[in-house]
Amino acid sequence: MTDPLYLDDGTAAECVALCDSLIAKFDDAIDETAKFNRISGFGGFDSAQQLQRGFEDKLINSPGSVRNRLLQFQDAVKLLRATFEANGKGFEDTESEVYRAIRAIGSAEQL
């Protein structure tokens, strides 16, 4: 078994601050996706409406949508932040949670 990883307080605080910044950027990006709740300009034909719904799904509605992917990545960063905030205590458990979260995003249905 490997020794647990511990960070000095300054390094852990810097990592927490970087995670906070990244989480805020994800918040901004997630807020931007709200603009796409209803896309227009595709026309009135049935095929155009189907195309419009398809784009809305890819951006907002489906499990693999841009919005849901952003939320998943943000959740992974929040797990990292919690690890750094705990200053390495229980790092191995949280590290595996982070790994599973990121792997789940990568293995999910592609956009």
N, CA and C atoms as an extended XYZ file, in Angstrom:
333
Properties=species:S:1:pos:R:3:atomname:S:1:resname:S:1:resid:I:1 pbc="F F F"
N         0.838       -1.168        0.000 N   MET     1
C         0.000        0.000        0.000 CA  MET     1
C         0.887        1.236        0.000 C   MET     1
N         0.453        2.251       -0.723 N   THR     2
C         1.239        3.476       -0.806 CA  THR     2
C         0.915        4.403        0.354 C   THR     2
N         1.859        5.269        0.644 N   ASP     3
C         1.639        6.258        1.695 CA  ASP     3
C         0.638        7.297        1.208 C   ASP     3
N        -0.196        7.809        2.111 N   PRO     4
C        -1.143        8.845        1.706 CA  PRO     4
C        -0.419       10.131        1.320 C   PRO     4
N        -1.036       10.894        0.468 N   LEU     5
C        -0.475       12.162        0.023 CA  LEU     5
C        -0.953       13.279        0.943 C   LEU     5
N        -0.034       14.078        1.417 N   TYR     6
C        -0.369       15.245        2.223 CA  TYR     6
C         0.255       16.462        1.575 C   TYR     6
N        -0.476       17.549        1.581 N   LEU     7
C         0.008       18.793        1.006 CA  LEU     7
C         0.249       19.794        2.127 C   LEU     7
N         1.259       20.652        1.934 N   ASP     8
C         1.411       21.714        2.930 CA  ASP     8
C         0.225       22.663        2.796 C   ASP     8
N        -0.055       23.399        3.864 N   ASP     9
C        -1.251       24.236        3.911 CA  ASP     9
C        -1.322       25.236        2.762 C   ASP     9
N        -0.208       25.832        2.422 N   GLY    10
C        -0.192       26.820        1.338 CA  GLY    10
C        -0.556       26.217        0.000 C   GLY    10
N         0.006       25.050       -0.285 N   THR    11
C        -0.281       24.374       -1.547 CA  THR    11
C        -1.738       23.938       -1.609 C   THR    11
N        -2.246       23.394       -0.517 N   ALA    12
C        -3.646       22.969       -0.474 CA  ALA    12
C        -4.569       24.165       -0.683 C   ALA    12
N        -4.263       25.295       -0.056 N   ALA    13
C        -5.087       26.494       -0.204 CA  ALA    13
C        -5.069       27.002       -1.645 C   ALA    13
N        -3.898       26.949       -2.294 N   GLU    14
C        -3.807       27.358       -3.695 CA  GLU    14
C        -4.656       26.445       -4.581 C   GLU    14
N        -4.623       25.159       -4.304 N   CYS    15
C        -5.413       24.201       -5.077 CA  CYS    15
C        -6.911       24.445       -4.886 C   CYS    15
N        -7.316       24.745       -3.649 N   VAL    16
C        -8.722       25.058       -3.366 CA  VAL    16
C        -9.125       26.306       -4.150 C   VAL    16
N        -8.268       27.328       -4.153 N   ALA    17
C        -8.572       28.569       -4.870 CA  ALA    17
C        -8.694       28.323       -6.371 C   ALA    17
N        -7.814       27.496       -6.918 N   LEU    18
C        -7.902       27.167       -8.343 CA  LEU    18
C        -9.196       26.418       -8.662 C   LEU    18
N        -9.572       25.510       -7.786 N   CYS    19
C       -10.830       24.782       -7.975 CA  CYS    19
C       -12.017       25.740       -7.893 C   CYS    19
N       -11.991       26.677       -6.948 N   ASP    20
C       -13.066       27.671       -6.835 CA  ASP    20
C       -13.202       28.467       -8.130 C   ASP    20
N       -12.067       28.860       -8.687 N   SER    21
C       -12.077       29.613       -9.936 CA  SER    21
C       -12.674       28.783      -11.072 C   SER    21
N       -12.277       27.537      -11.149 N   LEU    22
C       -12.793       26.656      -12.201 CA  LEU    22
C       -14.291       26.386      -12.023 C   LEU    22
N       -14.719       26.201      -10.784 N   ILE    23
C       -16.146       25.988      -10.502 CA  ILE    23
C       -16.945       27.220      -10.938 C   ILE    23
N       -16.429       28.413      -10.673 N   ALA    24
C       -17.104       29.651      -11.084 CA  ALA    24
C       -17.194       29.736      -12.611 C   ALA    24
N       -16.140       29.315      -13.304 N   LYS    25
C       -16.175       29.317      -14.771 CA  LYS    25
C       -17.212       28.325      -15.286 C   LYS    25
N       -17.310       27.167      -14.639 N   PHE    26
C       -18.356       26.221      -15.016 CA  PHE    26
C       -19.736       26.818      -14.761 C   PHE    26
N       -19.902       27.520      -13.632 N   ASP    27
C       -21.181       28.189      -13.352 CA  ASP    27
C       -21.552       29.130      -14.490 C   ASP    27
N       -20.587       29.937      -14.936 N   ASP    28
C       -20.831       30.877      -16.032 CA  ASP    28
C       -21.224       30.141      -17.309 C   ASP    28
N       -20.500       29.081      -17.625 N   ALA    29
C       -20.791       28.322      -18.842 CA  ALA    29
C       -22.163       27.650      -18.756 C   ALA    29
N       -22.502       27.124      -17.596 N   ILE    30
C       -23.805       26.487      -17.395 CA  ILE    30
C       -24.907       27.530      -17.532 C   ILE    30
N       -24.696       28.725      -16.973 N   ASP    31
C       -25.672       29.811      -17.119 CA  ASP    31
C       -25.858       30.183      -18.589 C   ASP    31
N       -24.780       30.165      -19.343 N   GLU    32
C       -24.865       30.484      -20.776 CA  GLU    32
C       -25.760       29.499      -21.531 C   GLU    32
N       -25.776       28.254      -21.099 N   THR    33
C       -26.601       27.269      -21.810 CA  THR    33
C       -28.090       27.566      -21.681 C   THR    33
N       -28.477       28.359      -20.673 N   ALA    34
C       -29.892       28.722      -20.505 CA  ALA    34
C       -30.402       29.498      -21.715 C   ALA    34
N       -29.510       30.164      -22.428 N   LYS    35
C       -29.902       30.905      -23.626 CA  LYS    35
C       -30.441       29.969      -24.714 C   LYS    35
N       -30.134       28.697      -24.591 N   PHE    36
C       -30.504       27.744      -25.634 CA  PHE    36
C       -31.704       26.888      -25.260 C   PHE    36
N       -32.462       27.316      -24.235 N   ASN    37
C       -33.654       26.555      -23.861 CA  ASN    37
C       -34.632       26.456      -25.024 C   ASN    37
N       -34.679       27.468      -25.817 N   ARG    38
C       -35.553       27.446      -26.990 CA  ARG    38
C       -34.801       28.099      -28.132 C   ARG    38
N       -34.455       27.317      -29.123 N   ILE    39
C       -33.743       27.802      -30.295 CA  ILE    39
C       -34.786       28.109      -31.359 C   ILE    39
N       -34.572       29.178      -32.112 N   SER    40
C       -35.528       29.527      -33.163 CA  SER    40
C       -34.802       29.712      -34.483 C   SER    40
N       -35.603       29.939      -35.515 N   GLY    41
C       -35.037       30.247      -36.819 CA  GLY    41
C       -34.915       29.055      -37.754 C   GLY    41
N       -35.494       27.916      -37.385 N   PHE    42
C       -35.381       26.734      -38.235 CA  PHE    42
C       -36.523       26.633      -39.243 C   PHE    42
N       -37.542       27.447      -39.098 N   GLY    43
C       -38.668       27.412      -40.030 CA  GLY    43
C       -39.806       26.570      -39.508 C   GLY    43
N       -40.883       26.527      -40.286 N   GLY    44
C       -42.101       25.880      -39.834 CA  GLY    44
C       -42.323       24.460      -40.328 C   GLY    44
N       -41.481       23.973      -41.205 N   PHE    45
C       -41.662       22.607      -41.711 CA  PHE    45
C       -41.392       21.591      -40.603 C   PHE    45
N       -42.038       20.441      -40.700 N   ASP    46
C       -41.836       19.387      -39.695 CA  ASP    46
C       -40.368       19.003      -39.573 C   ASP    46
N       -39.702       18.862      -40.712 N   SER    47
C       -38.281       18.470      -40.670 CA  SER    47
C       -37.433       19.536      -39.984 C   SER    47
N       -37.777       20.805      -40.187 N   ALA    48
C       -37.044       21.890      -39.540 CA  ALA    48
C       -37.282       21.862      -38.032 C   ALA    48
N       -38.501       21.586      -37.620 N   GLN    49
C       -38.819       21.497      -36.201 CA  GLN    49
C       -38.097       20.319      -35.542 C   GLN    49
N       -37.986       19.212      -36.272 N   GLN    50
C       -37.249       18.052      -35.761 CA  GLN    50
C       -35.768       18.397      -35.597 C   GLN    50
N       -35.235       19.101      -36.572 N   LEU    51
C       -33.832       19.521      -36.497 CA  LEU    51
C       -33.628       20.457      -35.296 C   LEU    51
N       -34.554       21.380      -35.103 N   GLN    52
C       -34.486       22.303      -33.968 CA  GLN    52
C       -34.497       21.539      -32.657 C   GLN    52
N       -35.410       20.583      -32.503 N   ARG    53
C       -35.472       19.785      -31.268 CA  ARG    53
C       -34.185       18.993      -31.063 C   ARG    53
N       -33.606       18.500      -32.148 N   GLY    54
C       -32.348       17.769      -32.048 CA  GLY    54
C       -31.224       18.634      -31.489 C   GLY    54
N       -31.138       19.874      -31.961 N   PHE    55
C       -30.120       20.786      -31.442 CA  PHE    55
C       -30.397       21.140      -29.986 C   PHE    55
N       -31.673       21.360      -29.655 N   GLU    56
C       -32.017       21.655      -28.258 CA  GLU    56
C       -31.626       20.493      -27.352 C   GLU    56
N       -31.870       19.262      -27.821 N   ASP    57
C       -31.492       18.091      -27.023 CA  ASP    57
C       -29.989       18.040      -26.794 C   ASP    57
N       -29.221       18.275      -27.852 N   LYS    58
C       -27.763       18.207      -27.717 CA  LYS    58
C       -27.215       19.305      -26.818 C   LYS    58
N       -27.886       20.432      -26.781 N   LEU    59
C       -27.409       21.543      -25.963 CA  LEU    59
C       -27.919       21.486      -24.529 C   LEU    59
N       -29.175       21.066      -24.315 N   ILE    60
C       -29.794       21.220      -23.010 CA  ILE    60
C       -30.443       19.951      -22.462 C   ILE    60
N       -31.214       19.250      -23.263 N   ASN    61
C       -32.190       18.294      -22.747 CA  ASN    61
C       -31.706       16.866      -22.535 C   ASN    61
N       -30.809       16.382      -23.331 N   SER    62
C       -30.439       14.966      -23.244 CA  SER    62
C       -29.404       14.731      -22.142 C   SER    62
N       -29.283       13.479      -21.684 N   PRO    63
C       -28.263       13.175      -20.666 CA  PRO    63
C       -26.844       13.521      -21.132 C   PRO    63
N       -26.598       13.449      -22.419 N   GLY    64
C       -25.276       13.771      -22.951 CA  GLY    64
C       -25.167       15.193      -23.464 C   GLY    64
N       -26.088       16.063      -23.077 N   SER    65
C       -26.094       17.438      -23.564 CA  SER    65
C       -24.889       18.218      -23.059 C   SER    65
N       -24.620       19.306      -23.720 N   VAL    66
C       -23.526       20.185      -23.309 CA  VAL    66
C       -23.725       20.605      -21.853 C   VAL    66
N       -24.947       21.000      -21.510 N   ARG    67
C       -25.230       21.447      -20.144 CA  ARG    67
C       -24.931       20.343      -19.127 C   ARG    67
N       -25.398       19.134      -19.397 N   ASN    68
C       -25.164       18.035      -18.455 CA  ASN    68
C       -23.690       17.658      -18.367 C   ASN    68
N       -22.973       17.745      -19.472 N   ARG    69
C       -21.525       17.475      -19.428 CA  ARG    69
C       -20.812       18.506      -18.557 C   ARG    69
N       -21.190       19.768      -18.708 N   LEU    70
C       -20.590       20.813      -17.878 CA  LEU    70
C       -20.864       20.557      -16.396 C   LEU    70
N       -22.090       20.160      -16.082 N   LEU    71
C       -22.433       19.850      -14.693 CA  LEU    71
C       -21.611       18.674      -14.163 C   LEU    71
N       -21.387       17.665      -15.006 N   GLN    72
C       -20.601       16.504      -14.580 CA  GLN    72
C       -19.150       16.879      -14.317 C   GLN    72
N       -18.564       17.676      -15.207 N   PHE    73
C       -17.184       18.114      -14.984 CA  PHE    73
C       -17.089       18.994      -13.747 C   PHE    73
N       -18.080       19.847      -13.545 N   GLN    74
C       -18.084       20.691      -12.358 CA  GLN    74
C       -18.147       19.841      -11.086 C   GLN    74
N       -18.961       18.793      -11.113 N   ASP    75
C       -19.035       17.897       -9.956 CA  ASP    75
C       -17.685       17.244       -9.667 C   ASP    75
N       -16.958       16.868      -10.721 N   ALA    76
C       -15.636       16.268      -10.536 CA  ALA    76
C       -14.672       17.270       -9.901 C   ALA    76
N       -14.733       18.532      -10.328 N   VAL    77
C       -13.867       19.559       -9.739 CA  VAL    77
C       -14.248       19.802       -8.275 C   VAL    77
N       -15.536       19.733       -7.968 N   LYS    78
C       -15.970       19.900       -6.575 CA  LYS    78
C       -15.408       18.777       -5.692 C   LYS    78
N       -15.331       17.565       -6.228 N   LEU    79
C       -14.718       16.463       -5.481 CA  LEU    79
C       -13.230       16.733       -5.252 C   LEU    79
N       -12.551       17.221       -6.289 N   LEU    80
C       -11.133       17.577       -6.133 CA  LEU    80
C       -10.971       18.662       -5.075 C   LEU    80
N       -11.830       19.658       -5.122 N   ARG    81
C       -11.765       20.754       -4.155 CA  ARG    81
C       -11.908       20.220       -2.729 C   ARG    81
N       -12.861       19.336       -2.537 N   ALA    82
C       -13.074       18.755       -1.208 CA  ALA    82
C       -11.833       18.007       -0.741 C   ALA    82
N       -11.162       17.355       -1.663 N   THR    83
C        -9.939       16.641       -1.322 CA  THR    83
C        -8.849       17.604       -0.880 C   THR    83
N        -8.650       18.668       -1.662 N   PHE    84
C        -7.623       19.648       -1.299 CA  PHE    84
C        -7.980       20.361       -0.004 C   PHE    84
N        -9.262       20.638        0.181 N   GLU    85
C        -9.687       21.318        1.398 CA  GLU    85
C        -9.420       20.448        2.629 C   GLU    85
N        -9.573       19.142        2.463 N   ALA    86
C        -9.278       18.218        3.563 CA  ALA    86
C        -7.773       18.029        3.724 C   ALA    86
N        -6.991       18.682        2.840 N   ASN    87
C        -5.538       18.655        2.886 CA  ASN    87
C        -4.980       17.236        2.833 C   ASN    87
N        -5.554       16.453        1.927 N   GLY    88
C        -5.011       15.123        1.683 CA  GLY    88
C        -5.555       14.046        2.581 C   GLY    88
N        -6.333       14.377        3.592 N   LYS    89
C        -6.878       13.348        4.475 CA  LYS    89
C        -7.890       12.530        3.685 C   LYS    89
N        -7.686       11.247        3.671 N   GLY    90
C        -8.587       10.383        2.911 CA  GLY    90
C        -8.445       10.581        1.414 C   GLY    90
N        -7.275       11.015        0.963 N   PHE    91
C        -7.057       11.317       -0.442 CA  PHE    91
C        -7.359       10.134       -1.347 C   PHE    91
N        -6.939        8.953       -0.923 N   GLU    92
C        -7.130        7.797       -1.807 CA  GLU    92
C        -8.602        7.557       -2.101 C   GLU    92
N        -9.479        7.667       -1.106 N   ASP    93
C       -10.900        7.457       -1.334 CA  ASP    93
C       -11.469        8.507       -2.267 C   ASP    93
N       -11.152        9.761       -2.016 N   THR    94
C       -11.677       10.833       -2.852 CA  THR    94
C       -11.081       10.771       -4.240 C   THR    94
N        -9.790       10.423       -4.323 N   GLU    95
C        -9.155       10.315       -5.623 CA  GLU    95
C        -9.887        9.290       -6.479 C   GLU    95
N       -10.259        8.159       -5.909 N   SER    96
C       -10.955        7.156       -6.697 CA  SER    96
C       -12.353        7.646       -7.079 C   SER    96
N       -13.003        8.438       -6.211 N   GLU    97
C       -14.301        9.023       -6.563 CA  GLU    97
C       -14.148        9.965       -7.745 C   GLU    97
N       -13.108       10.804       -7.705 N   VAL    98
C       -12.853       11.730       -8.796 CA  VAL    98
C       -12.575       10.951      -10.080 C   VAL    98
N       -11.740        9.930       -9.987 N   TYR    99
C       -11.426        9.122      -11.156 CA  TYR    99
C       -12.695        8.512      -11.749 C   TYR    99
N       -13.543        7.946      -10.898 N   ARG   100
C       -14.785        7.342      -11.389 CA  ARG   100
C       -15.692        8.389      -12.036 C   ARG   100
N       -15.768        9.576      -11.445 N   ALA   101
C       -16.619       10.628      -11.998 CA  ALA   101
C       -16.129       11.059      -13.377 C   ALA   101
N       -14.827       11.263      -13.510 N   ILE   102
C       -14.275       11.687      -14.796 CA  ILE   102
C       -14.393       10.560      -15.818 C   ILE   102
N       -14.124        9.349      -15.408 N   ARG   103
C       -14.237        8.204      -16.328 CA  ARG   103
C       -15.673        8.034      -16.804 C   ARG   103
N       -16.651        8.245      -15.924 N   ALA   104
C       -18.053        8.118      -16.307 CA  ALA   104
C       -18.420        9.147      -17.362 C   ALA   104
N       -17.868       10.336      -17.245 N   ILE   105
C       -18.131       11.372      -18.248 CA  ILE   105
C       -17.566       10.945      -19.584 C   ILE   105
N       -16.344       10.443      -19.588 N   GLY   106
C       -15.687       10.057      -20.830 CA  GLY   106
C       -16.297        8.833      -21.490 C   GLY   106
N       -16.899        7.952      -20.705 N   SER   107
C       -17.440        6.730      -21.281 CA  SER   107
C       -18.919        6.856      -21.633 C   SER   107
N       -19.540        7.973      -21.238 N   ALA   108
C       -20.948        8.172      -21.565 CA  ALA   108
C       -21.100        8.421      -23.063 C   ALA   108
N       -22.313        8.326      -23.514 N   GLU   109
C       -22.622        8.518      -24.939 CA  GLU   109
C       -22.050        9.841      -25.425 C   GLU   109
N       -21.351        9.824      -26.522 N   GLN   110
C       -20.732       11.013      -27.073 CA  GLN   110
C       -21.798       11.912      -27.704 C   GLN   110
N       -21.514       13.218      -27.711 N   LEU   111
C       -22.451       14.191      -28.294 CA  LEU   111
C       -22.567       14.011      -29.785 C   LEU   111
